[in-house]
Amino acid sequence: MTLQFLTKRYIPSPEPNTKPELHTMKVLSSLASMKRRHADCQIVKRKGTLYVICKSNPKFKARQGATAGTRLSKKGVK
């Protein structure tokens, strides 16, 4: 048994001539579900992307969905 199978982060090698699909978060505060985080937060939808905007406390800002220039935006996400 090789070391690859013993590690917790084992990722199978991709098939030849294909790119592995990597699902990485583009923003630190990406959300799994959109919700208000603070009383002053506003939820805004722009170009198919949901944003949480909070001017009184900027640490609550977040983004959910595809944005311009990403792979998801080219698949017709509305």
Contacts in CASP RR format, 6 or more apart in sequence:
PFRMAT RR
TARGET T0000
AUTHOR 0000-0000-0000
METHOD contacts of the structure
MODEL  1
MTLQFLTKRYIPSPEPNTKPELHTMKVLSSLASMKRRHADCQIVKRKGTL
YVICKSNPKFKARQGATAGTRLSKKGVK
4 10 0 8 1.000
11 20 0 8 1.000
14 20 0 8 1.000
26 63 0 8 1.000
26 67 0 8 1.000
26 70 0 8 1.000
27 62 0 8 1.000
27 63 0 8 1.000
29 61 0 8 1.000
29 62 0 8 1.000
29 63 0 8 1.000
30 62 0 8 1.000
30 63 0 8 1.000
30 64 0 8 1.000
31 52 0 8 1.000
31 62 0 8 1.000
31 63 0 8 1.000
31 64 0 8 1.000
33 64 0 8 1.000
34 43 0 8 1.000
34 50 0 8 1.000
34 52 0 8 1.000
34 62 0 8 1.000
34 64 0 8 1.000
36 43 0 8 1.000
36 52 0 8 1.000
37 52 0 8 1.000
37 54 0 8 1.000
37 60 0 8 1.000
37 62 0 8 1.000
38 54 0 8 1.000
38 56 0 8 1.000
38 57 0 8 1.000
38 60 0 8 1.000
40 54 0 8 1.000
40 55 0 8 1.000
40 56 0 8 1.000
40 57 0 8 1.000
41 52 0 8 1.000
41 53 0 8 1.000
41 54 0 8 1.000
41 60 0 8 1.000
42 52 0 8 1.000
42 53 0 8 1.000
42 54 0 8 1.000
43 50 0 8 1.000
43 51 0 8 1.000
43 52 0 8 1.000
43 53 0 8 1.000
44 50 0 8 1.000
44 51 0 8 1.000
44 52 0 8 1.000
44 53 0 8 1.000
45 51 0 8 1.000
47 67 0 8 1.000
47 68 0 8 1.000
47 73 0 8 1.000
48 65 0 8 1.000
48 66 0 8 1.000
48 77 0 8 1.000
48 78 0 8 1.000
49 63 0 8 1.000
49 64 0 8 1.000
49 65 0 8 1.000
49 66 0 8 1.000
49 67 0 8 1.000
50 63 0 8 1.000
50 64 0 8 1.000
50 65 0 8 1.000
51 61 0 8 1.000
51 62 0 8 1.000
51 63 0 8 1.000
51 64 0 8 1.000
52 60 0 8 1.000
52 61 0 8 1.000
52 62 0 8 1.000
52 63 0 8 1.000
53 61 0 8 1.000
54 60 0 8 1.000
54 61 0 8 1.000
65 72 0 8 1.000
65 77 0 8 1.000
66 72 0 8 1.000
66 73 0 8 1.000
66 75 0 8 1.000
66 77 0 8 1.000
67 73 0 8 1.000
END
